[in-house]
């Protein structure tokens, strides 16, 4: 097998495995971290409660549970191609709230005298969601293709 053939083989395998791996990863992240919130054992719980304490209709604890179940639903929806659009919609709505602490709680999300270049652990936890958004965009961008495993017939060297 030549280097070029090996390269094509590896790229095809990455195309076959990439989207399913991203879907499963998003499922794990959203389901696992989401279910911890209504169970009252999420490390992110205190930050979420401080972020939503101004919101009407429900108590901060109730909002924490709603957000957790919302995240569980996002995770489940990413498992199935037919529910991917719903997953992405729910994810983008959820991410709006996820990034809020960077703006409304900078004393928690950034180190003193370090705004915006020295995020705290909480700030890092939030900023890493950029990769989650990117993965959702890649998955969504493949929805109209026949199947990601089939590869792109227009690929050239």
N, C-alpha and C positions, 0 to 999 in steps of 0.2 A: 504494500500500500504506500503510495507516494504521500509526501507532506500535504500536497494540495487535496488529495482524496481524504486524508485523515482530517484535515481542516473542515472540509465540507461535511464529513460524517459528524464531527463534534458540533458544528453549527446546527445541523438538522436535529440532533439530539437536544440541544439547548432550546431550539424552537418548539420541539415536542413537549419538553418538560417545563419550560419557563412559565407559561401561563397557568398550568395546573398548580405548580409550586407557589406562584404568587397568590392564586385563589385560596389555596389551603393555608398559606401563611396569614393572609388577612382574616380567614375564618378563625384560626387559632388565636390571633391577637385580639380580635373584637369579641369573640365568644368568651375567652378566658378572662380578659381584663374586665369585660362587661358584667359577667355573672358575679364577680367579686363585689361589685357596687351594691346591688340589692341585698346581698348576703351580709353587708356591713363589714367586710374584711379587706377592702381595697386600700392599698397604700395611697392611692390618688384621692380617696374619699374626702379628707380634710380640705384639699385644694379645690375640689369640685364644690364642696359646700360653701367655701368662702367666695367662689366665683358666682354661685347662683343665689346667694342670700338676698339679693335685691329683687328676684323674680316673683311675680304675683301668682296667685291661684294655689300654689302648693308650698309646703314647707321645704327648706333646703334638703332635709332628709328624704322627702318624697321625690324631689327633683333628682336626687342622687339615684334613687331606684329607677325612675323613668329613664334617665340617661343610661344606666346600666342595661336595662332591657332593650333600649334602642340599639345599643352596641351589640348585644346578643343577636338581634334581628339583622343588623348589618353583616355580621359574621356568617350567619346562616344563608343569607341572600347571596353572598359571594361564592358559596359552594356550587350554585346552579347557574348555568348560562342564561336560562330564561328569567332569572330574577336579578341579573347583574345590573341592569339599569336602575332598579329600585335600590340596590345596595349602594350604587354610586351616588344617587340622589340623597339617600339617608346619610351617607358618609360626608358629603359636602356640607349638609346642614349641621351635622355633628361637629365637623372640623371648625366651623365658624365659632362655636362655643368653646372648643378645645383651645383655640388660640387667644381667647379673651383674656386669660390671666396675664399674658405678656403685656397687655395694655392697661388692664384695670388693677392688677396686683404686681406691679414691677418690683415692689419691695420683697416679694416672695420669689419671683422668677429671675431676678438679676441680682448679682452681688453688689454690695454698696460701692458706689463710685465706678461701677463697671458697665453701666447701661450703654449700648446694647451688646457689648462684646464679652461680658463675663456672666453667662447664665448660671444660675444655681442648678442643683440636680433637678429641681422641678422645672426650671426653664429648659433644660436639656431634654427632659421627658416630653415637653411640648414640641420643641423644635424638630425632634426626630420624626414627627408626623409628616414632614415634607416627603419622606420616602414612601410613606403610606399613600399619600395623595398621588405621587408619581406612579406607584404600582397600580392604583385604581385607574389612572389615565391610560396606562398601557393596556390593561385588561379591557377597558371600555373601547379603546381604539381598535381592538381586534374583534369586536362584536359582529361587524358586518362581513368579516372574512369567513370563508367556508368553515374552516377549523384551523386553529393555530398549528396543529401537528402536520398539516399538509404542506407547510412551507409556502414560500412565495415564488410563483413560477417566473417572476420577473427578476429574481436574484441573479446577479452576475458576479464574476470574480471581483 
